Amino acid sequence: SDLAAFREYLEPEANGVVFDHRSSQPAEGLAKCLDRVISDGDLRRGLSESARRTAARFSPGRIADKYLDLFESLLR
């Protein structure tokens, strides 16, 4: 969905697709997004490759390092 919480890592049309979950017909919006990704192999491959790169930025090790850096800066 188009929740702001996803914007830290979701780039519409680059590594994912979004739909308006607040519309009068959210299920239809989701279905259209799914249909696009299922039926368009080039889109699916591009989103997949980009999503893998994005996911690597949010690996548990990288997130742990960010927390440790934050904690260290708070202690200074």
C-alpha positions as CSV (number, residue, x, y, z in Angstrom):
1,S,0.0,0.0,0.0
2,D,1.0,3.6,-0.1
3,L,1.8,3.9,3.6
4,A,4.4,6.5,4.5
5,A,6.2,3.9,6.7
6,F,7.3,2.1,3.5
7,R,8.9,5.1,1.9
8,E,12.2,4.6,3.7
9,Y,12.9,1.7,1.4
10,L,10.1,1.5,-1.2
11,E,10.7,3.5,-4.4
12,P,7.6,3.2,-6.5
13,E,8.2,1.8,-10.0
14,A,11.9,1.3,-9.1
15,N,11.9,-1.5,-6.5
16,G,8.1,-2.0,-6.0
17,V,4.7,-0.9,-6.9
18,V,2.1,0.8,-4.7
19,F,-1.7,1.2,-4.6
20,D,-3.9,3.5,-2.7
21,H,-5.2,1.5,0.3
22,R,-7.5,4.4,1.2
23,S,-9.4,4.4,-2.1
24,S,-13.0,3.3,-2.4
25,Q,-11.8,0.1,-4.0
26,P,-8.4,-0.9,-2.5
27,A,-8.7,-4.5,-3.4
28,E,-9.0,-3.6,-7.1
29,G,-6.0,-1.3,-6.8
30,L,-4.0,-4.1,-5.3
31,A,-5.2,-6.6,-8.0
32,K,-4.1,-4.2,-10.7
33,C,-0.6,-3.9,-9.2
34,L,-0.3,-7.7,-8.9
35,D,-1.6,-8.2,-12.4
36,R,1.0,-5.8,-13.8
37,V,3.9,-7.5,-12.0
38,I,2.7,-11.0,-12.9
39,S,2.1,-10.2,-16.6
40,D,5.1,-8.0,-17.3
41,G,8.3,-10.0,-17.1
42,D,10.6,-7.1,-17.7
43,L,8.9,-5.0,-15.0
44,R,9.1,-8.0,-12.6
45,R,12.7,-8.6,-13.3
46,G,13.6,-5.0,-12.9
47,L,11.7,-4.6,-9.6
48,S,13.2,-7.8,-8.3
49,E,16.8,-6.8,-9.0
50,S,16.3,-3.4,-7.5
51,A,14.5,-4.8,-4.5
52,R,17.3,-7.2,-3.8
53,R,19.8,-4.3,-3.7
54,T,17.5,-2.4,-1.4
55,A,17.0,-5.4,0.9
56,A,20.8,-5.7,1.3
57,R,20.9,-2.1,2.7
58,F,18.5,-3.3,5.5
59,S,20.2,-6.6,6.4
60,P,20.2,-7.5,10.1
61,G,24.0,-6.8,10.3
62,R,23.7,-3.4,8.7
63,I,20.8,-2.4,11.0
64,A,22.7,-3.6,14.0
65,D,25.7,-1.5,13.0
66,K,23.4,1.5,12.7
67,Y,22.0,1.0,16.1
68,L,25.5,0.5,17.6
69,D,26.6,3.7,15.9
70,L,23.6,5.6,17.3
71,F,24.2,4.2,20.8
72,E,27.9,5.2,20.6
73,S,27.0,8.7,19.6
74,L,24.5,9.0,22.4
75,L,27.2,8.0,24.9
76,R,29.7,10.7,23.7
